[in-house]
Amino acid sequence: MAAPSPEMLAQATEVAERIATMGRDIFRGIWLTNWRGWRFVYDVTSPQQCNRQCVECRLFQLNEQLKLMEVGLPFKLSLYPWADQIDKNLYGPEPYLSCKTAMRQAQCFIVYILHHPECVGPVQIKDELELVRDLCCVYETGTAVGTLHMQQHIVKTVKSSLEWKRRQFLPEILRELGWDGKRFVPKSK
């Protein structure tokens, strides 16, 4: 896995600004992640109002426009439904995986590392933490959770909650990913 290229990041920022304009005041942040392919995750301003009636949701109402906008882009914009029952059980009550607050999204990374049946060893933990490292906020308002805060929360929670058998691999994994104890430091080229 690799971080988004500067070109992809610039394009994602431009597209996120257009989406935020279309959605007016419904977004706190829009995140670019390489989770199951590059895609946007939407941090909406009022997630507590989600009653799982998607047809009433302003983000859901934008979904058809998002599908049209994503043609030719190197990342997906449209809402991403549950892939299976494991997703639904692990990642929260929202009907789509891509409509979550930033902290609910952080919780998804944590839950995967701690509880997903496929995350059993250092390779899977590293892959997931690499997604965390490469996560980018491409649109934010003053109320958005920052990337650094989110990454710190995920790493701190995983370090304190992972059972010893898998936690013993964390120092080496984090070092390889450029974690300096406070943040992921980009590797110099």
N, C-alpha and C positions, 0 to 999 in steps of 0.2 A: 504494500500500500504506500501511497505517497500523498503528501500534502497537495492541496490544489495549486496549480501553476498560477503565477501572477496574472496571466491572461484570464484564466477561469475565474479567479477571485474578482478581477475588475468587472468581468461580464456578470458575475453573480450579484455584485453590488449594484450595478446598473439595473438589472432586472428586478432585484429586491426593492429598489426605490420606486420603480414603476408599479409593482404589486402593492406596495404600501400606499401609493397615491390612489390606486383603484379601490383599496379597502378602507380608505380614509383612516379612521381612528381605531381599527380593530387589532392592530399589531403593536406589541411592545418590542418585539425583535423577530428577525428572520435569520435562521441559522443554516449554513451549508455544512452538510456532513456526508461522509462516504459510507454511510450505513446502508447496506444492500444496494450499493450503487450511489453515485453522487445525487443528492436530493436536498430540497429545502424542508426544514421543519419550522412550523409557525408557532411563535409564542404570542398567544392572543391576550388581549387586555382583560377579558372577563371569563376565564376558564371555569370559574365556579358556577357560571350560568349555564354551562353545558348540561343539557338534560337528555343527551343522546338522541335528540330529534334533529338530525342533521339538516333536514330541509328548511328548518328555521334559522340555521346558523349562517351568518354573513360570510364566513370563510368557505363553507360548503357551497354557498351560492356563487362564489367566484371560481369554483373548481373547473367548470367547463371552459372558462376563459384561460385558466392556468394550463389546461391540457393543450389548448391551441398555441399558447405562448411558448411551450416547452419544445415544440418541433424545431429540430436542428440545434438545440442547446446541448452541452455536455453534461447536463444535470436535469433531474426531474423537478417539476414544480407542483404537480397535482397531488392531491391527498393520497396517501398510501394506506390501503386497508390491511387489516390483520391477515397474516399469511396462514395462520393455523391456530388451534386452540391453545398451544403453548404460549404464543404471542399474547393472546387475550388474557390468559391467566397471569402472566408475568409483568406485562407492561401497562396495566391500568385500564380504567373503564372507558376511555375515549374510543369511539368507533374507528378512528384512524390513527395510525402510528405517527403521522406527521403533524398532528394538531395537538401540541402539548406545550405547557409552559416550559421555560428553560429548566427550572428545577425538576419538573416531572421528567423531562428528557434526561437530565442528569441521573435521576432515579432509575431510569431504564438501563443506562450503562452499568450502574451499580448492581441492579438486580440480575442482569445478565452474568456479570462476573461472579456474583455470590451464589446464584441459584440455577442458572440454566444448565440442563443436563449435558450440553455439549461443551461447556466451559470447564474442562477438567484438569488442564495442565498449563504449563508455562506458555506454550505456543498460542493457545486460545486467549489467555489473559493478556499477553502482549498484543495480539491482534486487536482486542477490544480497547486497550489503553492507547493503541496507536490511533484508533478512531477518535478517542478523547483528545489526544494531542492535536490532531488535524482539524478539529471542529472550529468553525469560523462563524462569528456573528457578522452578517453582511448588511444588516439594517438594524438600527436600534433607536429607541426613544430614551428619554431620561429615566424611564422606569425599568429598562431592560437589565437583566442580570448580565454582567460582563463575562467574557470568555474565561479570563483568569480566575474569577471567583468560582465559576462552574467547574473548571478543571481542578482547582484546589479542593473543592467539596468532594468531588468524585474520588480523587486519590486518597484524601484523608479518610473517607468512609471505607473505602476498600481496604486500606492498610489496617484500620482498626477492627474490621468485621470479618475479614477472610480467615478461615481456619488455618492453623499452623502449617498443615501439609502443603497448601498452595501459597501461603504468605511467604514462605521461605524463598520463593523465586522472585518476589517483588523488588528487592533492592537492585538486582541485576537487570531486570526488565526495565525498571524506571531509569536506571543509568543509561541503558542502551537507547532509550527513547529521548534522552536529553533532559530528564527531570533533575533540577538542581536543588530540590527540597522546597521550592516555592513555585516554580513554573517550568514549563517545557521550553528549553532554550534551543532555538533553531541551530542546526549544524551549519558551520561555515562551509562554503563551497570551495 
